[in-house]
Amino acid sequence: MRDEEELEYLDNPQLANWDSLKRNRDIFDGEVEREVQYKPVHLGKTGYTGGPYLRISGDFHYSTSGGKRRPFRNTTLFTWTSKMSCPSFSLPAGPMESGGTCPAAKASSIQREGSYLKHSPSIDRIPEGQLFICDTCYAGKGRYLMYKSMSLGQAARLRWTQDAVRSGTFSRKISEAIASLDDPDVEKVLAQRLVSNKYFRIHDSGDFYNPEYYKAWLEVCYNLPQIHFWAPTRMWVYEKWREVFSNYPPPGNLSLRPSALFTSSPPPSIAGMAGGSTSIDGRMPAPVWNCPAYESEEGSCAGAKCRVCWDAQRKPVNYLTH
């Protein structure tokens, strides 16, 4: 018989299952080589192949849900998100104790801090029918949960990232990797699927887990002024992080957007940051921009001919709850 918690997760696909993701992440015990490897970018049957990748040393294998034993020898450095129509960087999402990189993913840690109340309604009084957004995070369910290889890739990427930030090589290596995609030949390949190499999302999964990591990404943005970056973050809830963002402000090509804490909450407005974002099951009145991606035939930013999240930094944004 399934216990109540398991029933809740399995029967309610809205909820992120951080415990199961932690079990998937904990499997990884391979060694990640420090140097980034490169392959030509090609269009495959289901997406793109090639580009920057990380090599896993040794003979690490994992078992699929069907019981098949498979080797895990490399993982892409970047992910290709069809909805956002650009490359992105993906780390494990969720609370730190679950192997995630999102310190603000737990309501209890935000409540202990308390200073978020200067900028957001209280999460003690979430309206009936609304949800704490991190509890419904897409990076804690669906494909992220279904395929162990995705969890293993994120775990390997995090291990590489932590080592590169400590050694001071992260900014250079990431800058070189993004620059390798900013190439006319690569652009022609990506354009076949309406993907742009002039835009980049920092974290389709995960968050800025410490100030050194955040500052390393700032250096990447300064190194690549021709690339448009967008980074949603929930770290604004902590006073010490608002000071970090104030003392180390994002450059003009980085749209650093504070994310709302619960569905239907107004987009946060934080000095020195771009317009905030929120999620409701419907549309919001101006000046909030309602994301049109899912209304397009392709279900993507490029399909909707929209890059507001990157380029219109003053606009707050609403994403349809999903």
N, C-alpha and C positions, 0 to 999 in steps of 0.2 A: 504493500500500500504506500502511495506517495504521501509524504508529510505535508502539512499545511503550506509551508514556505515554498516547497517544490510545486505544489498545485498553483500557488499564486503566480509564480514565474511562468510556468508552462501554459496556464490557461489565460494569462493576461500578457499578450505579446507587447503591450506598451512598456512594460517594466524592464529596466536594465538589470542584468544578472551578474553583478560583480563577483560573486563567489565562484560561479562557474568559470568566469574568465580568469580569475586568479589561478584556478586549477590548471587551466590551459597554459598560462604564462609560466607557472612553476615548473613545467616540464622542461623548459629550455635550460640546457647546461653546456651549450657549445661555446667555443671561443670565437669571438668576432675579430677578424683581422683589421688592423688600424687603417690601412690604405684603401681608398675608394677605387673600385674597379669600373671599367667602362666597356659597354658594348654598343654597336650602332642601334639606333632606334628604328624599329620596324612595326608596321601595322599587322597585327595578328587577327585570328578569327574572332576573338572575344575582347580584344583591346590592344594595348601596346606591349611590345617586348623590347628589351634592351635598355640603354641609358645607364646612369650610375647605379652601382649595386655594391653590396657588402658580401664578402666571402666568409663562410663559416668553416673554421679549421676542424680537423679531426673527423670522427665518424659518427656524428650525432644523427639519430633516427627518432621518429615518433610514430605512434600508432593512430590511424584515423579512427573515426567513430565506428567504421565498419570492420575494424580490427586489422587493417592492412598496415604493414610496417613500411615506412617511407623515409628516405634520406632527406636531410635538410641542410643543403650545402651553401645556399646563398639566399639573399633577400634584396629586393630593390631598395634603393635609398629613398626614393620618392614613390608616392602612390599617384595613380591616375584616376581622379574622381570625375566620372562622367557628368554628374550634375553640375559641378563647378567649372567644367571645361578647362581645366588647367592642372599642372602638377601640384602636389601638396606634400607636406611632411606629416607623418603619422606616428604618434607615440601611444602607449597604452593609456586609455582613458580610465576615469574612475578614481576612487579614494586611494590614498597612498598605501594603506594597509592591504589593499587588494592588488598591489603591484601597479597601480595607476599613477598618473602624473598630475592629478587634479586635486590639490589641497582643499578647494572649495566645493568638492563634489558631495560632501556630507553636510546636511543641514546643521548637525550639532556643532561642527567646527565654526560655522558662520555665526551661530547663536552665541557661542562663547566669546567671539570677537566683539560683536555688538555694534561696532562703528558703521556697519553697512546701513544702519537705520537712517543715517543722514542722507542716503541716496536711494532708498528702496522701501516699499512697504514691508512690514514685518512678515517673516515666513512662519511666525506663530499663528498668523491669521490669514492663511491662504483661503480664498473663497471656495465654497463648496463646488465640487466638480472640476477644480483646477489642480495642477500637480507641480511639485518641485521639479524643475526641468531636468536636473541631473538624474533623477529617478527614471526618466523616460529617454535618456540619451541614446541616440541611434548607434553610437559606438559601443554600447553595452548589450546589444541584442542583435538579432538578424544575422547577417553574414559575418559580422565581427565575432559572434558567438558560435556560429555554425561550423566555421572552418578553423581548425587548430592552426593551420599554416599562417593565418592572419595574425593570431595571437603570438605565434613564434616570431614572425617577422617584426612585430612591434617590440617584443622583448629584446630581440637582437639589436634593433635600431636604438632602443633606449640604452642598452649596455655600451654600444659604440658611442652614443652621444655623451654619456657621462664621462667616459674616458677622454673623448676629444675636448670637452669643455675643461676638464681638469688639466689637460696637457697644453691648452691654449691653441689647439689646432682646428677647433670646430668651425670658426668663421671662415678660415681660408678654404678648408675642404668643402664646406657647403657652398661657398661662393663659386668655387671652381666647378662644382657639380651642376649648379643652376646655370652657370655661364655656358656649360657644354650643351645645354638644351637651347640656348639663345643663338641658334644657328639657322641660316636659311634652309638648309637641307632638312633639318629636323622639323622646322616650321611647316614645310610642305607635307611631311608625313602626318603631323598632328592635325593639320587643317582638314584632312580627309574625314575626321570625326569631330570637327568643330572645336578642337582643343587648341588653346593658345599657349605659346611659350613665353609670352610677355607678361603673364599674370601668374601669381603663385600664392597659395594659401598656406600659412604657417598653422599647422594643426587641423587636419580634418578629424583628428582624434588626439586628445591630450591637451595640456596647457603648460604655461611657463612655471615649471616646478621649483625654480629658485632664481634669485636675481642674476647670478653669473650666466645662467643659460639665457635669460632674457637679453642681457647686454650683448651676448655673443650674436644673437639674431639681429640686434641693432647694427652691429658691425657688418653683417651680411647685407642688410638693406643699404647701408652707406656704400658698400663695395659695388653694388649693382643698381645705380640710379635709374637705369632704363627699364627695370622690372617693377611692376606694381605688386605690392604685398598686402595681404589682409590677414589679420590675426584676431579672432574673437577670444576673449578671455573673461574669466570670472574672478581673477585675482584682485580686482578692484575692491572686493568686499573687505579686504584687510587694510587697515590704515598704513602699515609699514609698506605695503605694495603701492598704495596711492602715492606715497612719498618717493618710491623707486620710479614710478612712471613720471612723476613731476621732475625729479632730479635728472632722469635720463629719458627725455621725451622722444617719441618716435619721429624719425625723419619724414619728410613730405611724401615719400613713396610707400610709407607703411600706414595702413588704416588699422589702428588698434581700437577695437570696438568692445566696450563693456557689455556683457551678456546679462539679461534679466534672470532672476532667481526662480520665478515660477510662471507658468502659463497664465496669460492675461495681465501680467504685471507690466507697467509702462517701461519703455526702454530707459535704462539708467543714463543719467547725464553726469559725466565726471570731467572736471576741468583738465584740459590738456590731452584728452582722449577724443577719438572720433565719436559720432553719434552712436548711441547704444542700440542693442537689438533685443527683441522679445519674440514670443511665439503665442499666437492665439488661433483658435479654430474659426477663422474668418478674416475680415479686413479691418484695418484701423484708419481713422481719418487723417488727412494731412496735418502736420508735415511728415508723418511717418510714411516711409516707402514700403509698399506691400510687394514682397518678392514675387516676380512674375514667372520664375523658372518653370514651375510645375504646370503652368498654364500653356506653355509652348508645346509644340508637337514632339520635340526631342526631350522635354523635361529637363532642360539645362539652362545655365546662364547664357551660353552662346546662342542657344536656340531662341531665347527671349531677347537677344541682342541687348543684354543688360550687364553692366559691370559696376553698378552702384556701390556694392559692398567695398570695392577697391577704390573707386574714383570719386565718389560723392561723399566725402568723409563727414560732412556736416549733417547728412540725412540720417535720422534714426530709421531702423529697418524692422519690419515684422515678417517672420517666416511662418507659413501655415503649419500648425501643429501636426507632426507626423511621427 
